[in-house]
Amino acid sequence: MTLSRRKFLAFGSAAAAAGLTGCGSRSSLGGSDELSMWTWVGSVNDGLIGQAEKAIPGYDGMKLAMTRIGTNYKTKVLTSLAGKSLVPDIVAINDDVATYFPNQDQFVDLKTLGANELEKDFLPWKWKLGITPEGRMMAYPMDTGPTALFYRTDIFQKAGIDTDPAAVAELAPDWDSYIELGKKLKAAVPGSAITDNITGVFSYALAQQSKRYMTEDGQYIGDQDHIRSAFDLSIRVVKEGLSANAQSGTTDANAVVTNGKLVAYNAAVWWAQLGPKNAAPKTKGLWRVTAAPGGAGNRGGSFLAITKYCKNPKAAFAFISWLESAKNQAQAFLDPVLFPSTPASYTDQTMAAPDPFFGGQKIVDVFAASAKKYPGAYFSPYDTIIGTPLGAELVNVEVAGKSPDQAWADAQRQIERELTRAGAI
């Protein structure tokens, strides 16, 4: 299946026309001396925002007015843009940034504000994700989601496995050896699992790849070997009995961490807080992290964009470039645990302290190495509608025992239907 550049642009124009039409005055939200900003809970450091709410650093006469949107964030952003009235000056965008590309004309090209001068301060692959296929810089980098292997030292000790992070990394450099490690853990401690569920393996195996579902010129490649291998790997882990079968969105997801069933997990940096620190606080000191089997990866990370209705784009860019400086990204790692996209942050003493929950290990070093080594991949506006059927069919394999070949075929048929409906093929 191929999506030509002409079709991509046509789809983008149609999407913009369908989703962002409306009447009303073209005005931004807030007073003339303030920049309005929308984001979600847990996306920015409160202390830094507090400073900007008094005055935008380096930009006299302007202050920030931020609103945290609790639910349906993306829908509210797009609805505001469609109405062309009371639009926020600045919006946060999650890792689905490419799905906003068809509406790129609703945002300021940050290159026109001097963004290129700051490119050298950021991870190259992260910087590239905010740039549309037409070369417009629509979104400015915020945090990232580098991956690593989390593991329980007490369970590893029971299995007679060296718990030193370097030794574990050497023992399981790839997914095949990770599966063998899982078998050894399960033999020593029955019930041990090395993933939460089947889609956990698929998501993190895909997060390590240098290509995903589409090429930049619009060719669908989600039916090729690199996707099928991640699909089959996920099923293999389940067949070996190494999945906790704790499906996302259920109470089991936390329970398998709390009860100690999930003893190792290839996950993103943010899982440290959402997983063991939240679900198993009594395991403080028992966890470590090391390089992930299969190589460096990234899952997650957000952006900031300036809408075309912004009352003062220069002031807005002064704010976002200040907020996402290396020094301030290091501060945001402490609260709300956002891993920086600026490599200079990784040696900042704010981040470099040992983590008591992880036995005093400096876990930042592990994730920094992953962030730097991650090859980067192209994310298309269609990744969500492609990935959803694949994930759903994998769950059918794990939960309902569906044939893997049938699940793969059914996923591809559903993807073709969805891409056709979207006008992509």
C-alpha positions, 0 to 999 in steps of 0.5 A: 500500500502506497500513499503518494506525497500528493495524496498525503498533502490532499489528505492534510488539506481535507483534514484541515478543512474538515476538522478546523473549519468554523466561523468567529473572529480570529483571536487568541485567549487571554489579555494583551499582556499575557500568553495563554497556554494549554497543557495537561496535568503532569506535563510541566514543572510547577515552579518554572510555570510559577516564575513565568506567571509573574513575568516571561523571563527575558521578555518584559511586559508579558506573563503566562496564564496556563490552563491544565485540561483534565480530559479530552485534551486533544479534542479541546485543542482542535475544537478551539482551533476550529472555532478560530476564537479564544485560541490559546497562544501556546499548546502542549502536544503529546507524542502523537505530534504527527497527527497534527501535521495535516493542520500545520497551517494553524501553527507558527513555523518556529524556524521563523522565530530563530529556532534553528539556532537552538537545534544543536542543544537537542537530541537530533532525532527528537528535534526532527519529530517536530518538523512536518514533511514540508519542512515546517517546524511545528513543534518544539521539543520537551521531554523524551521517553528513553527505554531500559531494563528494570529488574528485581535484584532479590528475584535475580539473586534467588535464581543465582543471577549476578545483579550488577547492572553491567552483568545483566546487560551482558547476560541479555543483550538481545531479546532471545537472550532475554527470553532465556533469562526469563526462563531461568527466573521462572524456573527459580521463582515460579510465576515470574514474568518479564513483561506485563502483557503481549503488547508490552513486548511489541511496543518496546520492540517497535520503540527500538527500531529505526523505522515504523509503519510508514516511510516519509514519502508515504509508503505503508511498510507496516506489513513488512518483516520488521513489524512482523518480527516484533509481532512474532516476538511478542507471541513467543514471549507469551507462548513461553509463559513469560507474560503476566497477562496484565492487560493495559487499563486494568487493575492487574497492570499495577497488581503484577508489580505490587505482588512481585510477579513482574520481575523484569520489564523493558520499559520507558523512563516514566515507568519508574514512577508509574510502575514500582514507585507507585505500585510497589513502594515497599520494594524500595532498594530492590530495583535496578536498571540497565541497558535494554535487550534489543538496544536503545529505544524511546517511547513517549515525549511531548512538544510545545507549539505556538498557534497562528493566533498567538498575540505575540509569537516572539514572546511565546518563543522566548518562553518555550525556549527558556522553559525547555533549556537544559537547566530547566529540563533538568529541573523538570526531571525532578518534578514531574519526572520528565526526561530531558531532550537536551543532552547537557541536562544529563550531567546537571547535578540536579539529575545526577543524584543517586536514586534510593529506590534503585539502591542508590544507582544513578539511573539517569546514566542508563537512560541518558545512554539510551536517549543518545543511542536511539536511532530515531524513526519516522512517525506518520499521522497514521501511526495510531490507526495502524498500531491499534489493530495490531495491538488488538489482534495481539491481545486476541492471541494472548487472551483468546488463543487466536491463531497468530497467522490469523491475527496478523492477517486480520490486523492487516485487513483492518489497517487497509480498511482504515487507511482507505477510509482515511484517504491514504490509499 
